[in-house]
């Protein structure tokens, strides 16, 4: 993960000794740096004469992801606002730094008074900020600051993100449509559609020795529960993955999607499942069926967590759990044990697919969709457990990569909010970061956690 970088300024009042303010502020700076945040710092601002201008100039020396405004005691309000308004377009943490005890006496520099005097005017003026605090004699809420900072960093990265896809609107799905202008304006990414012809030519022009070398590397630990598929079938899947990664590198794409059922599977005589798994494993989040909303959700989860991400699909609903999985697709970091590959030529146009077992554990799921007001994100948490013995109709055992997903919220609530057949998925709990990111981007967060 990229290191967080924050502007840092503390605020006090001229009625306290500036040397004391610097000492108090220094305690906060150390905790923030120990939490892994690189600070672009300036000395405490304690008045409205020359202090604000000095602080602004010093904070502008370098670029950063977000601003930490640390209120360390009562403040000169006009001086505070002169600094903050200079960076109004930047997300901020408004922080109330708790006091300390001497013996059995609480010493309060009145940061609670200073921060509450600033908070509502900032809201009225449209600042995008999070108000955090710590109690006296306790550490700063560096976890809350880091989570918000990570959301700020991802908001910034999304402005420069690029997503690619083969084709558009697979199977005419209404859950995967998007307005490219609205997406670019509100969230940031650019989206480019690539023709199947471009992919086909890229596959044909790959160096044969490079392909054979990559086939050997990729398949070294594969197991084949239904017998080894034909060599040419394996090679074609590897060619498709290699060509896609080359396109992603050339176009500087951060993520990718195939038009699957009506696209590459039907027209190119290769099942997309293994190539897409390898594309995702190579560091380019992938989603089926031109589902750009959930591809962006995957990018969000990847950059918030620093982990590999995937997408999963609804298959069955039970009163207490949901069967979530995907038809032959799974990135490497989600596989439990060795990769299991089965020949599905008799049912899926000629090709191979994963039947690998999916890891278990805590998961965060997210689904991003347009709505009448802009965007909304459905966020779900729960635990993935061992998959049942099941098959998609017409497909031989072993099962697709999948889990019994036991959500923290009732299944009924999730189905009342569901936006798509797909979820973006990551292991771990990233609800706080997602909520902060939704706030920054003006996305309505719908929570089942």
N, C-alpha and C positions, 0 to 999 in steps of 0.2 A: 504494500500500500504506500501511496505517496505520503510524505510527512505533512502534517497540518501546519499551516503558516498563518499566524494571526497578528494583526495590529494590536498593540496593547497600550492603553492609557488609563491611569488612575486619576481620580478626582477627589479633591478635598476643599478646604477653605483656608483663606489667609489667616484666620484666627487660631489655627493650629500651627505649630512650628513646622516649616517645610522639611526639616531634617527628619522629624518624626514621621511625616507622611511618606517620605522616601523609604524609611525603614519598614513601615507597614506594607507599603506597596511591594517592596522587595520580597517579603514573605510570600505574597501571592504569585509573583513572577517565578520564584523557585518551584512552587507546586505545579504551575502550568508547564514549565519546562521539563520537570520530572515526569509529567504525564505525556511527554512526547510532542509538545507543541513548540514550534519555532516562533519566537516572538520578535516582531519589529517594534522596539520599545521607545518610549519617550518618558521624560521625568514627569512626576505628578503635576497636574494642573490645579492650582490653588487660588486662582483669581481670574479676573476678566480683563486685565490690562494687556500685558504682552504674552502671558502664558498660553492662551489658546492659539495664537499665531505661531508661536514656537513649536507647540505640539503638532499642529497640522503639518508644518513643513517637515518635521522629523518623521512623521508617519507616512508621508508621501515619498520618502526616499526609496522604498521598495514596495513591490506589490504583495498582496496577501489575500487569504480566502475570506476572512471575516474579522470584525473588530471586537475586542473585549474592552468594554468600558467598565472599569472596576471602581465602584463607589466605595471609598474606604472611610469616609465620615461625612458629616454635613458638607454641603457643596455650595459654591457660587453658581446658581442655576444658569445665569447668562453665559458664564464661561464654559460650562459643560455643553450647552446647546450650540455655541459657536463652533466647537470642535465637531460635535456629532453631525451637525447639518452639512458640514463639508464632505462627509462620507455617507450621505443619506441613501445613495444607491447600493451601498454595501450592507449585507446582513450583519447583525450585531448581537452580542451577549451583553445585556445590562445586568451587572453583577453587584450584589450587596454583600460586602465583606464583613463577616461577623466580628464582634469585639473579643475581648480577652479578660481573664481574671488575674487579679493580683491578690494572693491570699484567698480570702473568702469574699472579696469584693469584685463585682463585674465592672470593668471599665468599658464604657460604650462610647465610641467615637461618633455614634449616631448615623452609621451607614444606612440603617433602615429608613431613617427620615430622609436622607439625601436621595436614595434610590426611588422611594415612593413618590418623591416630589418630581422626579424625572419621567417615571413610567407612563402615566396617562397622556401627558403632552406628546410623547413619542408615538403613542398609539394614534392620537388625533392627527398627527402630521404624516401618518402613513409609513413610519419606519418599520422595517421587518426585523424583529428582534425577539429574543427569548430572555425572560427575566428569571435569574437564578440567584441563590443565596446559600450561605452556610451559617449555622448557629455559632454563637461564641464558643471559643475553645475547641472547635472541630475543624477538620480539613475542608478546603474548598470542594465544591461539587465539580471536580475536574471530569468525572465521568459524564455528567450532563453537558459540560462545555465541549468535551471531545465529540460526543454524539451530535450535538448541534453543528459543531465545526465540520464534521465529516459530511453532514447534509449540505452545508454551504459549499464545500469543496466539490461535491458531486453536482450541485446546481451549476457551478461554474464550468465543470467538464462537459455537461450536457449541451452547453451552448456551442461547443466545438465538435460534438459527436457526429458521426456519419454511419448510417445503416444502409446495407445493401440487400437486395432480394432479386431472385429470379422470378419474373412474371409479376402478376398482381391478382388479388382477389380470388384465390384458389377456391373452387367449388361454389363460387358466388356467396361466400359466407358474409353475413351482415355483422358478425361479431369481430371481424378483422378489418373493417373499413376505417379510413382515417383521412383527415384533411391535412394535406402536406403544409399548407400555409399556416394553419392554426397550430400545428405541431411545432413548426419552426419558430413561430412568434412566441408562444407561451412556454414551451419546454426547451426548445433549442435545436434538436438534431435535424440534420438533413437526411433525406431518404432518396436513394437512387435505385431504379429498377434496371436490372441487367437481362439481356435476352438469353434464352437457352442456346441460341447459336453461338454467342460469345463463350459460354461455358463449354460447349461441344468443341469448338476450335481450340480452346485452351487445353482441353483434355487430349486432343489429338497431337498437339505440338509439344507435349511433355517429353523430356529426354527419357528414353527407354531404360537406361542404366539407373537413372535417379528413381524411376518408378519401381524397378525391381529391388533396389536397395531399401526403399520406403516400405514396400510390401513385406520384406523380411523383418524390418524393425517393428512394424505395427503388429504383425501377426505372431511375433515370437512367443507370446504367452496365451494366445487364443486357444480355447478348447471348443470342440464341435460335438455336442451331445447327440446330434442326428446324423453324424458323419460329415466329413470334410466336403465343402462345396467345390465346384470346379475352379481350377486356378484362374481361368479367364474371368469368372464372376467376381472373385476376390479382387483381381487386378483392376477391373472396371470401377469397383467401389472406391478403391484407393486412388485411382486416377481422378475421380470426381472430387474427392476431398482435396487432393493436392492442387487441382485447378482452381477450386473455390478459394483456398488459402492464398494462392497467387493473386487472384482477383482482389481479395480483401487487402492484401499488401499494396497492390498497385493503386487501388482506389482509396486507401486509408480508411477502410470501413472498420468500425468497432464491433459490429455484430452483423448477422446475416440470416436470411430466410429463403427457403425454396418454395416455389409453387409445386406442391407435392403430387397430389392425386391427379389433378388435371394437367400437371406440368411434367416434371422430370421423370416421374414414375411411369407415366403413360407414354411419353414421347421419346424418352432417351434410353428406355430399356435397362434401367438401373433403379433399384429401390434406394430411396434417399436416406434410410435409417442409419446405416453405418457411416456413409460420408458425412452426414450432419453431426453424428457423434464425434467424429474425428475433428471436424471443424471446431466444434465447441471445446474439445480437449486441447486444441492448438491455441486457445485463448480468444476465440471469437464467439460470444454467446449466440445461440441459434434457437429459432422457433419455427415450427411448421406453418404452412398455409398462409404465408404473407401476413402474419399476425404482428404488425408493427407495434401496436400498443404494448403487447407483452414482451416484444423484443426490447423496447425501451425500459420496461419494468425489470427485465433481466440485467440490463446495463446498470440501472440504479442499484440493484442488489449486489452486483459484482463490485462496483466502486465503493459502496457503503461497507461491504464486508471484507473485501480483499480476497474473496474466495471464488471458486468456480461455481457457476450457476447452471440451471437447466430449466426446461419447462415440463410440466406434467399436465395430464388430461384427466377429466372425470370419466370413469367407466361405470361404476355402480355406487348407489347410495344406500347405506344402512342407517338404522336409527342412531347408532353411536359412532360410525366410522364411514369413510369414503374410500373406495378403491381408486387410487390415483396412480397413473403410470403413463407409459408412452409406447407406441407400436414399433418397438425395435430400436429406439434411440436412448442412449445414456452416455454422458461424458465420463471420462475415466475416473474423476474424483468421486463419483457417485456409485461406483461399482464396488460391491462386496465380494472379495475373492477374485478369481481370474475371470477375464471376459469370456462369456459364453456366446457363441455365434451359431445360428441355425440357418439352414437353407430354406427359403420360403418361395422357391421358384414355382411350386405347384399352385400357390394362392396369390402371390403378389408379383406377377409380371416377370419373374425371373430375377432373383437377387438374394441378398443375405440380410439378416437383421439380428440385433442383440436379443438374447434371452437371459442376459446377465442378471444376477441378483442385485437389488438396490440396497444401499446402506440404510440403516435405521437411525433414528434420533430426532431431536427437536428441529423443527422446520419453520421457516417463515415463508408464506406464500403471498404473492401480490399480483393483482390483475389491473392493468391500466386501460381505461376506455374513455372515449368521448361521451359527453352528455350535453344537454341543452345549454348549460352554462359554461362549458369548457371541458374539463376532465374530472374524472373521479377514479379513485384507487380503492379496490377491495383488498383489505389486508387480513390475513388469517394466520393463526399460529396453532401448532399442535405437534403430535408425535407420530413419526412414521414407524410402523412395526412390520413384522414379517408378512410378506405377501401370501395370499391363499393359493391353492392350486386352482388355476383358472386359465382360460384361453379366450381370446377374441374369436368370435364365431368363424369357423373355417380355417383357423390357424392351428398347427400342431403344438403340443407341449414341447418344451417347458414354457412357462408364462413369459409375457413381456416384462421388462424392468418395471417394478411397481411396488407399492406399499399399501398396507392398511393404514390410512391416515386417521388418527383419533384427534379431532380438533378440540381446542380449549372452549370454544363456543358450541352451542347445539348445532347439529347438522341442519336442522330446520332453519335456523337463523342464517346459516351460510347460503342455503338454497334460496332464501328470500332476497338475498343480496347479490347472488351470482351474476356475473357480467359476461362470461365467456365459457367455452369448453376448456380453456387453458388457464393455468396459473404459472407465473414465474416462481422459481423455488430456490432456496438456499438453506443450508444447515445452520442452525443457531437462531438467536432472537434479535431481530433488527427492527422491531416495531417503533421504538423511539426515534431512530434515525429516519425511518420512512415517514413518520408523522411530521417530523421537522422539515423534511424535504417537500412533502405535500404542502405544508404551510408556506414555504418559501416560493413555491411555484404556483400557488393559487389553485391547487388540486384538492377536491373534496375527498377526505379520507373516510372510508366506511370500514369500521373495525369489527371483526369477529375474533377477539383475542381473549 
